[in-house]
Amino acid sequence: MPRICTIPLDTAKVRLQLQKKGVAGDGLALPKYRGLLGTVGTIAREEGLAAL
């Protein structure tokens, strides 16, 4: 699989993993990212494609 596909997915995976650690102490906060493709879409929409 070319890098253009794997790097954005890896970026999304890391964001999801970090979110789980950050939200663990706060039970009231809703997660910002939901699912792998939803995370890619959120990053692209909020930060632009270059962030991926």
N, C-alpha and C positions, 0 to 999 in steps of 0.2 A: 504494500500500500504506500503510495507516495507520501512524502512529508507534509504536503499541503492538506492531507486528510488526517494524519496521525497527530500532528502538533496541536491543532485546535481541540481535538478530542482529549488529549492528554492535559491540556490547560483546563478544560472543563472538569475533568476528573479530579485534578488537584484542588480546584475551587470547591467542589462538592465535599472533598475530604476535609479541607480546612474549615468549611462551614460547620460540619458535624462537631468538630472539636470546639469551635467558638460558641455554638448554641447550647452545648451540653450543660453549661452552668446556668443558663437563663431559660427557664421553661416557658416563658410567656411570649418570646419573640417568634414570629413566623419566619420560616426559612426564605432566604432571598432566591435561592436557586432550587429548582425542582426538576430532577431528571437530567440526563446527559444532554439531550438535544435542547431542552428548555434552557439549560445553562449556557450553551453555545449561543442561542438566540439572545439571551439577556446580555451577555458580554458584548456581542456584536451591536446590539441596539444602544446600550449605555456607554460603551467605551470605544466603539468602532471596530472594524475588522482587523485593524493593525494590532489590537490587544490580543487577538487570538494567535 
